[in-house]
């Protein structure tokens, strides 16, 4: 049974994998046996992640790119195929967030969040989805958020919440369309995780972020690793159009 979780001889592209959850996802997939394409905008950070992947005995290739630019995404695919000769998994992880009340959000800030979190996922999914459809197989994992289902507090983040709700429904839409063509599309929706983007240790957030969760703690990034391997691998072969929520029980209330 455990063999179905293995990703040996497969190639996974992970956007936004130079730090935070993306780095965790890239390393987890490499531990599962996959070769990794590290996508981001920080060359030094990407080189560090590549070294970590290679230390696990897997190959890694870096593509410095902006997921909101279609020409860049086309280049990610072409470099992946040139380097490895195949592609099997796409993890749409690149994202951004602005914490501001709705009346203070500017048009530029709104568009920045939507461009990365929604347009970037759409462009990457379309470019790689076309490749997956042509080859008759492939797995896309979109990184959503529990924020697609709740309104976070005490910080307000309307653009982020709306963008992640869009990611979840885009996941379902693509899954329905591409399932007959051999392509699976699922989403992972984390809760509060210990990353650079979430100041989980600041006292003003403890009441809402930690005490309101049934497990009464935040998640550690490596707790998402097994889930990303599950969604990318044959272990989830009968699963598509689903959103897997891992949030310490936060959304049960």
C-alpha positions in Angstrom: 0.0 0.0 0.0 2.8 2.4 0.9 4.2 2.1 -2.6 1.2 4.1 -3.9 2.6 7.2 -2.1 6.0 6.9 -3.9 6.9 9.4 -6.6 9.9 7.7 -8.0 10.9 8.8 -11.5 8.3 11.6 -11.5 8.9 15.3 -11.9 7.1 17.9 -9.8 7.0 21.7 -10.4 6.4 23.7 -7.2 5.8 27.5 -7.6 6.9 29.8 -4.8 9.1 27.1 -3.5 12.1 29.2 -2.4 10.7 29.6 1.2 7.9 28.9 3.6 5.3 26.3 2.7 6.6 26.0 -0.9 10.0 24.9 0.3 8.4 22.3 2.6 6.3 21.0 -0.3 9.3 20.7 -2.6 11.3 18.8 0.1 8.4 16.5 0.9 7.9 15.6 -2.8 11.6 15.0 -3.1 11.6 12.7 -0.1 8.7 10.9 -1.9 11.1 10.2 -4.8 10.3 13.1 -7.2 12.7 15.3 -9.0 11.8 19.0 -8.4 11.6 22.2 -10.4 12.1 25.0 -8.0 10.2 28.1 -9.1 10.6 31.5 -7.5 12.0 35.0 -7.8 14.9 34.8 -5.3 17.9 33.1 -7.0 19.9 32.7 -3.7 17.0 31.2 -1.9 16.3 28.9 -4.8 19.9 27.7 -4.8 19.6 26.8 -1.1 16.4 24.8 -1.7 18.1 23.0 -4.6 21.0 22.0 -2.4 18.5 20.6 0.2 16.8 18.6 -2.5 20.0 17.2 -3.9 21.0 16.2 -0.4 18.0 13.9 -0.4 19.4 12.2 -3.5 17.0 13.9 -6.0 17.6 16.2 -9.0 16.5 19.8 -8.9 16.3 22.5 -11.5 15.7 26.2 -10.8 13.5 28.5 -12.9 13.4 32.2 -11.9 10.0 33.3 -13.0 6.9 35.3 -12.3 3.7 33.1 -12.3 1.6 36.1 -13.4 3.5 36.4 -16.7 2.3 33.8 -19.2 5.6 33.9 -21.1 7.4 33.0 -17.8 5.1 30.1 -17.2 5.6 28.8 -20.7 9.3 28.9 -20.0 8.9 27.0 -16.8 7.2 24.2 -18.7 9.7 24.2 -21.6 12.7 24.2 -19.2 11.1 21.3 -17.2 10.7 19.2 -20.3 14.2 20.1 -21.6 15.8 19.2 -18.2 13.8 16.1 -17.3 11.9 15.0 -20.4 8.6 14.8 -18.5 6.4 16.5 -16.0 3.9 14.8 -13.7 2.9 17.2 -10.9 2.2 20.9 -10.6 1.9 22.5 -7.2 0.4 26.0 -7.4 1.8 27.4 -4.2 2.9 31.0 -5.0 0.8 33.5 -3.1 0.6 36.8 -1.3 -1.5 38.5 1.3 -2.4 42.1 2.4 -3.7 42.6 5.9 -5.9 45.7 5.7 -9.6 46.6 6.4 -11.7 46.7 3.2 -12.1 50.5 3.1 -8.3 50.9 3.2 -7.4 48.4 0.4 -6.3 50.2 -2.8 -7.0 49.1 -6.3 -3.3 48.2 -6.8 -3.2 46.1 -3.6 -6.4 44.3 -4.6 -5.0 43.5 -8.0 -1.7 42.4 -6.6 -3.3 39.7 -4.5 -5.7 38.6 -7.3 -2.9 38.6 -9.9 -0.7 36.2 -7.9 -3.3 34.1 -6.0 -5.9 33.7 -8.8 -4.4 34.7 -12.2 -1.1 32.9 -11.4 -2.9 29.7 -10.5 -5.1 30.0 -13.6 -2.1 30.6 -16.0 0.0 27.8 -14.5 -3.0 25.4 -14.5 -3.8 26.2 -18.1 -0.2 25.9 -19.4 0.5 22.7 -17.5 -3.0 21.4 -17.9 -2.6 21.5 -21.6 0.5 19.4 -21.3 -1.1 17.0 -18.9 -4.2 16.6 -21.2 -1.9 15.9 -24.2 0.0 13.2 -22.2 -3.3 11.8 -20.7 -2.2 12.1 -17.1 -1.1 14.6 -14.5 -1.8 15.9 -11.0 -2.4 19.5 -10.0 -2.4 20.6 -6.4 -3.6 24.1 -5.7 -2.7 25.7 -2.4 -5.9 27.3 -1.1 -6.6 28.2 2.5 -9.1 27.8 5.3 -9.6 31.5 4.7 -11.7 30.5 1.7 -14.3 29.3 4.2 -14.0 31.8 7.1 -13.3 35.4 7.8 -10.0 35.7 9.7 -9.7 37.8 12.8 -8.4 40.1 14.3 -6.7 41.0 11.0 -8.8 41.7 8.0 -7.7 40.4 4.6 -10.7 40.6 2.2 -8.6 40.3 -1.0 -6.8 37.2 0.2 -10.0 35.5 1.5 -11.8 36.2 -1.9 -8.8 34.9 -3.8 -8.6 31.6 -2.0 -12.3 31.1 -2.4 -11.7 31.5 -6.1 -8.9 29.0 -6.0 -11.1 26.4 -4.4 -13.8 26.8 -6.9 -11.4 26.9 -9.8 -10.0 23.6 -8.5 -13.5 22.1 -8.7 -14.1 23.5 -12.2 -10.9 22.3 -13.7 -11.3 18.9 -12.0 -14.7 18.4 -13.5 -13.5 19.4 -17.0 -10.3 17.4 -17.0 -11.2 14.2 -15.1 -12.2 12.4 -18.3 -8.9 13.3 -19.8 -6.8 11.7 -17.1 -5.9 14.9 -15.1 -6.7 15.2 -11.4 -7.0 18.6 -9.7 -7.2 19.0 -5.9 -6.5 21.7 -3.4 -4.9 21.8 0.0 -6.3 24.3 2.5 -4.0 25.0 5.5 -4.9 26.8 8.6 -2.5 28.9 10.6 1.0 27.6 10.0 4.3 28.8 11.4 5.8 30.6 8.4 7.3 34.0 7.6 3.8 35.2 6.5 2.1 34.4 9.8 3.3 36.0 13.0 1.9 33.2 15.1 4.0 33.9 18.1 2.8 37.5 18.6 0.6 37.7 21.7 -2.2 39.8 20.1 -3.0 36.9 17.7 -2.9 34.0 20.3 -6.6 34.5 21.4 -7.9 34.2 17.8 -5.4 32.1 16.0 -4.5 29.5 18.7 -7.1 29.4 21.4 -10.0 29.3 18.9 -8.6 26.1 17.3 -9.6 22.8 18.9 -6.0 21.6 18.9 -5.0 24.9 20.5 -1.8 25.3 18.5 -0.6 26.4 15.1 0.6 23.9 12.6 4.2 23.3 11.7 5.0 23.3 7.9 6.3 19.7 7.9 2.8 18.6 9.0 1.6 19.4 5.5 4.3 17.4 3.8 2.5 14.0 3.9 -0.7 15.7 2.6 1.1 17.1 -0.5 2.6 13.7 -1.2 -0.8 12.1 -0.9 -2.4 14.5 -3.3 0.4 14.3 -5.8 0.7 10.5 -5.8 -1.3 7.5 -6.8 -2.4 7.2 -3.2 -5.2 9.7 -4.1 -6.0 8.2 -7.5 -9.8 8.3 -7.0 -9.7 11.9 -5.6 -10.3 15.0 -7.7 -12.1 18.2 -7.2 -11.6 18.0 -3.4 -10.3 20.5 -0.9 -8.3 18.9 1.8 -8.4 21.1 4.9 -5.7 20.8 7.5 -6.3 23.5 10.1 -6.1 22.0 13.6 -9.9 21.9 13.5 -10.2 25.7 13.2 -13.1 25.6 10.7 -15.3 23.2 12.7 -16.7 26.1 14.8 
